[in-house]
Amino acid sequence: MLSDKQGTLAEQISRRSFNQPRIAALVPTRSHQVQKLTAEATGRDLVLFNGLGGFALDGSEYVIHTSAAQGTPAPWANVLANPRFGTVISESGQAYSWGENAHEFRLTPWNNDPVSDASGEAFYLRDEDSGHFWSPTALPCRGHGNYQSRHGFGYSVFSHVEAGIASELWVYVALDSSIKYSVLKIKNNSGAVRRLSATGYVEWVLGDLRSKTTMHVITEADPVSGAVFARNPYNTEFDGRIAFFGADTGSRSFTGDRAEFIGRNGSLRSPAAMRRMRLAGTVGAGLDPCAAVQVPFELADGQEREVVFMLGVAGRRSADVSNLVHRAGSATAAREALAAVRQYWQHTLGAVQVKTPDPALNMLANGWLMYQTIACRLWARSGFYQSGGAYGFRDQLQDMMALIHNQPELVRDHLILCAAHQFIDGDW
């Protein structure tokens, strides 16, 4: 900001005054003890194991074991979606999410860099006494030891143990609403009482590219649900949509300022916010927009805790969105949403089963190929390497043929959709 009352142009440019949040730094009261690394996973309980991953015995999950020394050669992703909302998430936990169209209305940034596997979504756990922090997924802030990722039908699970704290992050999309659940389950196996915090973070896009929308995104804190809301009033195609990110607990701090969270010249590998007592509560216009929510809690030895994070988008009235977050944000609602997802895919994918002399063909044909056709090609219209969001006449009609026996009503609906947009001469 330049003002004719603040001196010459040169003086104002050289002033370099940055408004840093006045939040006390986290002062460690004890040192962090590095844990012993566990043995590498062998994959002996997996089918078609390739040294990094393999299928569960019943074929319902693809299980991946990674370590600091060995990761996958490229991101191995899962597509989680319903007809109006979805997310693509890799084995390292890096993801992007969208509402209605995977290209035109991204909630968080899409990156298809197979080397860095970058993301605008992240989660952190922190020991409040030692100040040590890590991610429950392999990225962006890898802890010590190994990580296990399980891609299932409609969900992905990430498991890790750090300094006696076992964590499982369950990620899935509700069947009937535009909500992505990230349920973080934490258990204290350290033999002592532990003071911890869980932090969720997303960078807002609310359009196609963050570089085009950043200046227009406005954030606010909802006093009823405690979630951070975000709007882009300059998005004419998706006018009035309200995106939200929140957690299911009353005790929390938050921010809508990415510069505050990451810090100057910082990164998601080591954000400045993880070295402060709490988040500053900054929201409004003119910020580098994000949404971060931090939840502190205490666990006795052997005690478990769930923290439900929700990312989603809803209608034009703040009151309606607030009610949705309040209604769908409880642990009970999250469990019911997961049960509905698993039941749907079990019913849909179990309609047709094949048995051939080739075990690999059986494993793929009995679930995974059909799942990818529906979740990725029909609903998401997106993947890790391509985020089109578009309908294709020839390609998607070809894909629909696979659903004739499993989901004939989806085939009919898609035929009608395509026919409604076909010209008299036959072109699309």
Secondary structure, DSSP 8 states (H G I E B T S, - for coil): ---TTS--HHHHHHH---------B---SS-------------TTSBS--SSEEE-TTSSEEEEEE-SS---SS--EEEEEETTEEEEEETTS-EEEEES-TTTSBSS-----TTT---SEEEEEEETTT--EE-SSSSSS--SS-EEEEEETTEEEEEEEETTEEEEEEEEE-SSSSEEEEEEEEEE-SSS-EEEEEEEEEE--SBS-HHHHGGG-EEEE-TTT--EEEE-TT-STTTT-EEEEEES-SS-EEEEEHHHHH-TT--TTS-GGGGBSS-----SSSS-EEEEEEEEEEE-TT-EEEEEEEEEEE-S-HHHHHHHHHHH-SHHHHHHHHHHHHHHHHHHHTS-----S-HHHHHIIIIIHHHIIIIIIIII---SS-------HHHHHHHHGGGTTT-HHHHHHHHHHHHHT--TTS--
